[in-house]
Amino acid sequence: MTLPKGYGSGGRRTGGADSRDEIERMIGRRVEHMNGVYIIGFALCWAATAGGVYVGVTVYPWAYPLPSGLYALSVLTVIEALGFFFIMKIAHEKPVRA
């Protein structure tokens, strides 16, 4: 990988642990250290879903009766939870070293 000027020895290809540290410094935080962002994102996504179901049940009760809204909320919660689990699994995978 070629690094920009100021990283590595003149921007040329470097190897080893120094190179990984410089790449991390160049691109910012690693995804393994962003658990808070993922948790807050999941919570906001669920809150938006619950808010949408609430509006549907209260504003349009003839179109979205309460049992239907609760069923939709439970199904969407399961889908969002699976997505959150998938994100956490991918973010914490160990890189394959050749």
C-alpha positions as CSV (number, residue, x, y, z in Angstrom):
1,M,0.0,0.0,0.0
2,T,1.4,3.4,-0.9
3,L,1.0,6.0,1.8
4,P,0.7,9.7,1.2
5,K,3.5,12.1,1.9
6,G,4.4,12.4,5.6
7,Y,3.6,8.7,6.3
8,G,6.3,6.1,6.1
9,S,9.6,6.6,4.4
10,G,8.8,9.3,1.8
11,G,5.4,7.8,1.0
12,R,7.0,4.6,-0.4
13,R,5.8,1.1,0.4
14,T,6.7,0.1,4.0
15,G,6.0,-3.0,5.9
16,G,5.7,-4.2,9.5
17,A,4.0,-2.9,12.6
18,D,5.1,0.7,12.0
19,S,3.2,0.7,8.7
20,R,0.0,-0.5,10.4
21,D,0.3,2.2,13.1
22,E,0.8,4.8,10.5
23,I,-2.2,3.7,8.5
24,E,-4.3,3.7,11.6
25,R,-3.1,7.3,12.4
26,M,-3.8,8.3,8.8
27,I,-7.4,6.9,8.5
28,G,-8.5,7.5,12.1
29,R,-10.0,5.2,14.6
30,R,-10.3,1.5,13.9
31,V,-13.7,-0.1,13.6
32,E,-13.0,-2.4,16.6
33,H,-13.0,0.7,18.8
34,M,-16.4,2.2,17.7
35,N,-18.8,0.1,19.8
36,G,-20.4,3.2,21.1
37,V,-21.2,4.5,17.6
38,Y,-22.8,1.1,16.7
39,I,-24.9,1.0,20.0
40,I,-26.1,4.6,19.6
41,G,-26.9,3.9,16.0
42,F,-28.9,0.8,16.9
43,A,-30.8,2.7,19.7
44,L,-31.6,5.6,17.4
45,C,-32.8,3.2,14.6
46,W,-35.0,1.3,17.1
47,A,-36.4,4.6,18.4
48,A,-37.3,5.8,14.9
49,T,-39.0,2.5,14.3
50,A,-40.9,2.7,17.5
51,G,-41.8,6.3,16.8
52,G,-43.1,5.3,13.4
53,V,-45.2,2.5,14.8
54,Y,-46.6,4.9,17.5
55,V,-47.6,7.5,14.9
56,G,-49.2,4.8,12.7
57,V,-51.2,3.4,15.6
58,T,-52.3,6.8,17.1
59,V,-52.8,8.9,13.9
60,Y,-54.1,6.2,11.6
61,P,-55.8,3.7,14.0
62,W,-58.2,2.5,11.3
63,A,-55.2,1.6,9.0
64,Y,-52.8,0.4,11.7
65,P,-54.6,-1.2,14.7
66,L,-52.6,-1.8,17.9
67,P,-52.0,-5.6,17.4
68,S,-50.7,-5.0,13.9
69,G,-48.4,-2.2,15.1
70,L,-47.0,-4.4,17.9
71,Y,-46.4,-7.2,15.4
72,A,-44.6,-4.8,13.0
73,L,-42.5,-3.4,15.9
74,S,-41.5,-6.9,17.1
75,V,-40.6,-8.1,13.5
76,L,-38.6,-4.9,12.8
77,T,-36.9,-5.2,16.2
78,V,-35.7,-8.7,15.3
79,I,-34.5,-7.5,11.9
80,E,-32.6,-4.6,13.4
81,A,-31.1,-6.8,16.1
82,L,-29.8,-9.2,13.5
83,G,-28.3,-6.3,11.6
84,F,-26.7,-5.0,14.8
85,F,-25.3,-8.5,15.5
86,F,-23.9,-8.7,12.0
87,I,-22.2,-5.3,12.2
88,M,-20.6,-6.2,15.6
89,K,-19.5,-9.6,14.2
90,I,-17.9,-8.0,11.1
91,A,-16.3,-5.1,13.0
92,H,-14.6,-7.5,15.5
93,E,-13.3,-10.0,13.0
94,K,-9.5,-10.6,13.1
95,P,-7.8,-9.7,9.9
96,V,-6.3,-12.5,7.8
97,R,-2.6,-12.3,7.8
98,A,-0.8,-13.8,4.8
